[in-house]
Amino acid sequence: MRILNMKRNPFEPDNMWKGASAFIFSNAKKLRENPTEAEELLWLALKDNQVEGCKFRRQHPISKYIADFYCHKLKLVIEIDGGYHLAEDQQILDKERTATLEFLGLKVIRFSNKEVLLKLPEVINEIKNFIKSVS
């Protein structure tokens, strides 16, 4: 049996990778292998369609970025920000990243590591509320 090589077409309007390069895919794989404590905790709550039946992917390539979590059905990116995101330079980069992702038609929700680690039920409720608002 011959298996066809299915190429990702970045020009398809609904493409979930938005033209991500092989380099970005490689980096995403490395990040999946070494999650932060907060990422691992949130992943345990999101995986296997546990939140409102929505499928989330972790360390998902989108354009030149890697989203911590992504739900293609909802066009939702969830980012978990560590302490370095408090630096002024990083906040500028985060705003640019969010603006680019929103330009691509995606919605971005951000949580801090501390929120995920200490208030996971509230984080999950906020995600559920977003899902309900777009359903």
N, C-alpha and C positions, 0 to 999 in steps of 0.2 A: 504494500500500500504506500502510495506516495503522499507525503504531507506537503502542502503548499506553504511557501514562505509568505506569511501575512505581514506586509510592511505597514507601519504606522504612518498614516498620511496626515501631516500637520496642517494641511489646507482644508481638511474636512471641517465644516463649521462646528460640529459637535465633538471634535477630537478631544479626549480627556488629557492629552499630554501637551497640547498647544505647542508642538514643535520642539519638545525637549530633545537635547542631543544625547548621543551615546555616553558622553562624559557625565552628564547629569544623571542618567540611569545608573551608571557605575557608582557614583557617589551616593545615590539613594540606597542602593543595595548595602553599601558599607554602613550607612546610618541605621538601616533596619537591623543590622547585626549588633549594633552597640547603642541601644536606646538609653535615654536618661531615665532616672527613676520615675519622674512624672510622666514621661511618654509611655513607659511600660504600664503604669497604673491606669492611665486613660485608655490605652489599647485594650487592656483586659475588660474594660467596660464597654468599648465600642465594637470589638470584633464579633464576628458571627451574627451580625444584624441584630444585636441586642437592644439598640436604641431605636424605638419606633420602626423596627424592621428595615432600617436603612443600612446599606453596605458601605462601610468605610474602608479606605486603604491607608496604610501608614507609609510615611516617607515617600510620597507620591510625586514623581517628576511633573512639573508644569512649567513650560517655557524654559526660562533659565533658573528657575527656583525648584526647591524641593519642599513641598507642603508636609508639615508634620502629619496631618490627617486630611483626607479628602473623600467626600461623597459626591460622585459624579451625578447621580440622580438629582441631588439638591443643588449642585454647583457650589458646594460649601467646602471651604478650607478652614481647618481649625489649627491654630498655631499655639504652641506652648512656649512662653518666653522665660528664659533663664535670667539670672542676675545681670549678665552683660547687656541685656536689652534696656537697662536703665541708663546706660551711657548715652549722652546727647548725640554722638555720631551714629550710634546704632539705632536710636529712635528715628533719625532722619532716614536711614536706610530702610527701616521697617515701614515708614510711611510711604516711601517710594514703592516698596514691594507690594504693599496693600493696594496702592493706587493702580499699579500695573495689573495685579490679579483682578481687581474690580473692572478695569478696562476690558479684560478678557471675558467679562460676564460672570465672574465668580463673587461670592460673598465671603468675607473673612471675619472669623471670630477669634479673638485672642484671649488667652488666659495666662496667668503667671504660673511658674512651677509651684509656688506656694499655694495658690488657689487649688490646683489639682491635687497636691499632696495633702492639704488640710481641709479642703471643702469639696471633695469629689461629688457628693450628692447634689450640691448646688450647681456645680459645673454641668453635670448631666442634665439637671432640670433646665438650665439655660439653653443647652443644645436641644432638648425636647421642645422647649417653647419656640425656638427658631423653626424647628421642623413643622410644628403645628401652624405657625404663622404663614408658611409658604404652601401648606397642603390644602 
